[in-house]
């Protein structure tokens, strides 16, 4: 995680302190507190989840990486959607996730190779979204995700973290952002990584993927009914982070008021 929050800004410094205090208070009140962050593709949930986990020193669960890793191996092995092999892949994944610290994003290894960078592509994300419609695959991966819940707490990001995997999560966030803004973020990332990309192409792929994730019968992408909705369309990463932290603090102080609104 390369993003550093400027400590020159006194408000951010104060917010970071408040966040750590919030983490301690949640740890006192709950056995293993969970904060979920769901949202559509490129809505900023992964970055925000990483920042929260790093600040709070909590475990980080990037659930998308599980679907992406299965998708990558399926593609490598020529396994097709609907084949029994695909479910078997999810039940006994031949990849493993490795991280230097529990709050850092994992690297993915397969057959002795670091495949993290390949797993992160939009092409693999699209296959992951198709694979994610299969109930048995979701069931098998969910068991692995539940095992990530550990002390002192968990920050989990994905599509169904607050609705299906951790329905009793302590606080739930749902990030949204305009399609054009999200596509631009992925386009800039593609230009940085590969030096090429098509803004229109990325926009169409993301739109199709969101639609598929929203329309599927099992664990569709949608906000949990008590989630705090954060729209990051007009915000920088740091501004979004500040809004999320304020939302978490507010929800922890006035849980019932916020839920009934
Ligand atoms: O978060 P991501 O972009 O890495 O996810 C890639 C795909 O994986 C996403 O389009 C759908 C699927 N996914 C899912 O169905 N449920 C999750 N909790 C996370 C990801």
Boltz pocket constraint, residues with backbone or C-beta under 6 A from the ligand:
constraints:
  - pocket:
      binder: B
      contacts: [[A, 41], [A, 42], [A, 63], [A, 64], [A, 65], [A, 67], [A, 68], [A, 125], [A, 128], [A, 129], [A, 132], [A, 157], [A, 158], [A, 159], [A, 160], [A, 161], [A, 209], [A, 213], [A, 219]]
      max_distance: 6.0
